[in-house]
Amino acid sequence: MGEAPRSEKIQNFLGQNGWANAGITKLVGDASPRVYTRLARGKGKAILMDAPPPQDIRPFLDVTAALKSMGLSAPTILAQDIDLGLILLEDLGDGLYKSVLQNAGHMEEELYTAAVEILLKLVHDRASFNHRLAAYNAPVLAQEMLQFSVWWLPGMLSGSALIAAQREFKQVALAIIDQMDIRPMVPVLRDYHAENLLWLPARSGDEKVGLLDYQDALKGHPAYDLVSLLQDARRDVSKALESSMIDRFIQGGGALDLADFMDDYDRMNAQRNFKILGVFARLWLRDGRADYLAMMPRVWGYIERCLDSPSMAPLKSWLERWIPEDMRNLVPDSGEMRDCFTRASEEMSAGAMLLAAGKGTRMGDMSATLPKPLVEVAGRNMLDRALDHLAKAGIEAAVVNVHHLADQIEQHISHRPGGPDIYVSDERAELLETGGGVRKALGLLDESFLAINSDIIWVDGPSGSTIKRLQMAFDPITMDGLLLLVPVEKAVGYDGVGDFYMDEKGRVTPRGDRPNAPYVFGAVQMIRREALRHYPIASWSRRRHFRDAAKAGRLYGLIHDGIWLHVGTPEAVVEAERILTNLGHR
């Protein structure tokens, strides 16, 4: 007997919780796949949030509990089913800030003052909330800001000009974010604007402000939500109101240093608004959401407010060179431009691929019933360890290929909380090895992407995130591949004679017929997508690509400065557990 359709599961959920046969009105959704429905039963009302797997409703539940514990008006949870992704919520009404202010513009200062007071409460009470949240740190901020160059820029530029503009924008964006002082970290709700805030005049104090759409909350810079509120893509906020509310935030203790905060406010203006332009372009061109196009000129207007700041001089120069004023209010509305963006959406989906299809024969009986990537080492399986590295580095989406015991891996990743989003490349019909597997998934991957084996564990060294080091060092103009290399003597669990040599310029050559080599391939690499396009979708090893790229002088290496463990046998699992436990890494 087949699985019941989702509509039937929803009706069962409603019936079990006393809402059978309720009147149903679909509400306007947000930019996510979630669906919201208003339920009416006599004089009672409720909201149904429908977030089917692989979406995870637990972050929403956790943040709701934290906000309510602070005395804030997040909706009360009436019922929930985590496995189905269903929540019954208190209905806070229709008093969205945007709607209220359309009919009562004289209340603008009162409503915005109340919203700023909520942000001040989050700053001052952060100790009770921050431990629940992941960090909204520099890698995540950078990944978001670069959505502009992935989705918006290709509609205006092409060829070598596009590559140069994207490269320069990345440098400018990273410099802006590196200059921010993200201290103290405070709860950041991330979409704190006039269509996610409700005015509840019957309540008192901070409870007058109703909160929505906060499930992606992180801990980050105090300026982020203030920028979100005062540079709202969905309604005009005057410079005068913006200035007044910034003053109120500062006077209320929201900033430690006035000058530093204002510089970071301008930097966060650039980060958030360039991200929004990229996201809006994606929503239109990938998802057909034309309602976001009309907001783009307003977002550009906010960006222009920060350009006279001395800290924004490199950004202003980049814009004047590549996107002059007469281009900034253009929207991707022509067929030619949409085709360009559509190609981008099809070819720039995931920033990484995890190779998880192998049979793991060296694991012996252990891999007969459990895929090697799901083998636990010191309390965490190897697949999740790799995905954790990607999430920490701000990678939003990854591909995982499957073959051996594929159902187990698919089930595991479908229930994995948090990021990144995961696409499955199915090799059940034929195992394609390391090269063919990547080639098969090429259409799901970014122009430059990471490829990671699932039988290794690494700990970042003093230089920071290994993923970010590879991303920053990779130059697609001169490189087809950039390999993480580990000195043979530091490669725990490795019993070979080495794989590669590296010259003083970082170029890598295979060991070939020589008896040994100083470096082992660390099973993590950056790849230029087009460098693999001419290879067949068939079974072949990645080493074929290594040889070709090295012969062309386009294979480079980056030496790992942390701990690296090859975990290919039961004995290696024991040794890896011993090392990680002794180091306190679990």
Secondary structure, DSSP 8 states (H G I E B T S, - for coil): -----HHHHHHHHHHHTT-TT-EEEE----SSS-EEEEEEETTEEEEEEE--TTS--HHHHHHHHHHHHTT-B---EEEEETTTTEEEEE---S-BHHHHHHH-GGGHHHHHHHHHHHHHHHHHTGGGTGGGS-B--HHHHHHHHTHIIIIIGGGT--HHHHHHHHHHHHHHHHHHHHT----S-EEE-S--STTTEEE-TTS-GGGGEEE---TT-EEE-THHHHHHHHS-TTS---HHHHHHHHHHHHHTT--S-HHHHHHHHHHHHHHHHHHHHHHHHHHHHHH--GGGGGGHHHHHHHHHHHTTSGGGHHHHHHHHHHS-HHHHT--S-SHHHHHHHHHHHHH-SEEEEEE-----GGGTTHHHHS-GGG-EETTEEHHHHHHHHHHHTT--EEEEEE-TTHHHHHHHHHT--SS-EEEEEE-SS---HHHHHHHHTGGGEEEEEEEEESSEEEE-BTTB-HHHHHHHH--TTT-SEEEEEEEGGGEET--S---EEE-TTSBEEE-TTSS--SEEEEEEEEEEGGGGTTS-SSS--THHHHHHHHHTT-EEEEE--SEEEE--SHHHHHHHHHHHHHHT--
